[in-house]
Amino acid sequence: MNFSSSLANTSFNGLLFNASGPLCITQEDLESIGNSKSAAINIKSITVEPRAGNQEPFWALTHIGGINSVGLPNLGYKAYIQMVPKLKTFTKPIIASVSGLSIEDNETIFKALQDTEIDLIELNTACPNIEGKAMIGYDFEQTRALLTRLKLFNKIPFGLKLPPYLDPILIQEMAEIVKEFEIPFISCCNTAGNALIIDPLTDRSVIKGKDGLGGLSGAALKPIALGNVAMFYRALKDTNTKIIGIGGIESGRDLYDYILAGADMGQVATVMMHEGNGCFERIQTEFCILMKEKNIRKIEDIQGSWDLSI
Ligand SMILES: Cc1cc2nc3c(=O)[nH]c(=O)nc-3n(C[C@H](O)[C@H](O)[C@H](O)COP(=O)(O)O)c2cc1C
């Protein structure tokens, strides 16, 4: 049993790939993902200039999940463009996550990517503040302004990586934008920002950078991300927009839960940090075994079927 998927006319041989973030920064990292069972190679969020990232420790794995304030360390867009021909030899989709620090930076990167063989762009709307405003994904006016400008670069389809929303009204508002701009996929979701985990041995935050606050990932994020996927699934049911579920996928059952909530595919970050790239094969194998046990042949048969009342 093997499951495949597609996003914006790009085919994926599998349902799971790496989330932009950890272990996808260097050429070595990306080639290692190419050699794994990840269904795609998703590149670390790219800025115009290379960035070193925040002070260490910027990542901690705790009993409830992960927390990080890595600060977008990446090699800058020019370095990633040079890697594309080599990455193409792995014959799987290449996705560039773009996280420009201003509208103009995003335009510069989008423009430069148009003439490459990258298959898709994932625009990270949960990136750091622009001009002292809220994160783009929490500022709908700013999101519209950005998308209006980026839609002019239309050779490579792009989707949105969204922050988690804790109010259904916000999901409705973002879903309206997704419909208005005919966004082919949303990646749902980035970490829950500005969390604090205190180490009982030191009475201090477990991470540095950003005053000890960071984005929550892993198991602690899963119920929130799953709820977001479920709400977006309902809001976008009558459109062609696909949903990638992200947050705490660590087993085949977790991936299955995201499909039940309405996702088409999944991405992983935290589990990669402690297990490495073997996680793609393990999780997808567990998923296939579960589907076989339940005698489900197509994900469409269960997609979005979580609601007891329906
Ligand atoms: C160390 C680390 C770095 C991350 N960097 C990025 C990033 O550059 N761009 C992005 O869109 N998301 C980034 N994320 C968020 C992940 O892509 C993902 O949305 C989040 O961690 C939830 O998935 P998980 O529970 O599988 O970790 C990062 C996450 C971690 C743990």
The ligand as an SDF file (V2000), in Angstrom:
LIG
                    3D

 31 33  0  0  0  0  0  0  0  0999 V2000
   14.0250   24.3640   15.3120 C   0  0  0  0  0  0  0  0  0  0  0  0
   12.8410   24.7860   14.5050 C   0  0  0  0  0  0  0  0  0  0  0  0
   12.9930   25.7320   13.4910 C   0  0  0  0  0  0  0  0  0  0  0  0
   11.9010   26.1360   12.7430 C   0  0  0  0  0  0  0  0  0  0  0  0
   12.0650   27.0270   11.7150 N   0  0  0  0  0  0  0  0  0  0  0  0
   11.0330   27.3180   10.8770 C   0  0  0  0  0  0  0  0  0  0  0  0
   11.2280   28.0940    9.7110 C   0  0  0  0  0  0  0  0  0  0  0  0
   12.3280   28.5470    9.3970 O   0  0  0  0  0  0  0  0  0  0  0  0
   10.1550   28.3360    8.9160 N   0  0  0  0  0  0  0  0  0  0  0  0
    8.9110   27.8360    9.1890 C   0  0  0  0  0  0  0  0  0  0  0  0
    7.9720   28.0750    8.4160 O   0  0  0  0  0  0  0  0  0  0  0  0
    8.7020   27.0740   10.2830 N   0  0  0  0  0  0  0  0  0  0  0  0
    9.7290   26.8040   11.1080 C   0  0  0  0  0  0  0  0  0  0  0  0
    9.5330   25.9770   12.1940 N   0  0  0  0  0  0  0  0  0  0  0  0
    8.1900   25.4530   12.4640 C   0  0  0  0  0  0  0  0  0  0  0  0
    8.0080   24.0690   11.8730 C   0  0  0  0  0  0  0  0  0  0  0  0
    8.1110   24.1040   10.4600 O   0  0  0  0  0  0  0  0  0  0  0  0
    6.6380   23.4660   12.2500 C   0  0  0  0  0  0  0  0  0  0  0  0
    5.6180   24.2900   11.7220 O   0  0  0  0  0  0  0  0  0  0  0  0
    6.4320   23.3600   13.7600 C   0  0  0  0  0  0  0  0  0  0  0  0
    7.6200   23.0130   14.4230 O   0  0  0  0  0  0  0  0  0  0  0  0
    5.3500   22.3410   14.1010 C   0  0  0  0  0  0  0  0  0  0  0  0
    5.6880   21.0570   13.6350 O   0  0  0  0  0  0  0  0  0  0  0  0
    6.2940   19.9270   14.6320 P   0  0  0  0  0  0  0  0  0  0  0  0
    5.3630   19.8150   15.7860 O   0  0  0  0  0  0  0  0  0  0  0  0
    6.3930   18.6970   13.7900 O   0  0  0  0  0  0  0  0  0  0  0  0
    7.6170   20.4320   15.0670 O   0  0  0  0  0  0  0  0  0  0  0  0
   10.6200   25.5850   12.9900 C   0  0  0  0  0  0  0  0  0  0  0  0
   10.4770   24.6240   14.0060 C   0  0  0  0  0  0  0  0  0  0  0  0
   11.5690   24.2300   14.7520 C   0  0  0  0  0  0  0  0  0  0  0  0
   11.3620   23.2030   15.8260 C   0  0  0  0  0  0  0  0  0  0  0  0
  1  2  1  0
  2  3  1  0
  2 30  2  0
  3  4  2  0
  4  5  1  0
  4 28  1  0
  5  6  2  0
  6  7  1  0
  6 13  1  0
  7  8  2  0
  7  9  1  0
  9 10  1  0
 10 11  2  0
 10 12  1  0
 12 13  2  0
 13 14  1  0
 14 15  1  0
 14 28  1  0
 15 16  1  0
 16 17  1  0
 16 18  1  0
 18 19  1  0
 18 20  1  0
 20 21  1  0
 20 22  1  0
 22 23  1  0
 23 24  1  0
 24 25  2  0
 24 26  1  0
 24 27  1  0
 28 29  2  0
 29 30  1  0
 30 31  1  0
M  END
$$$$
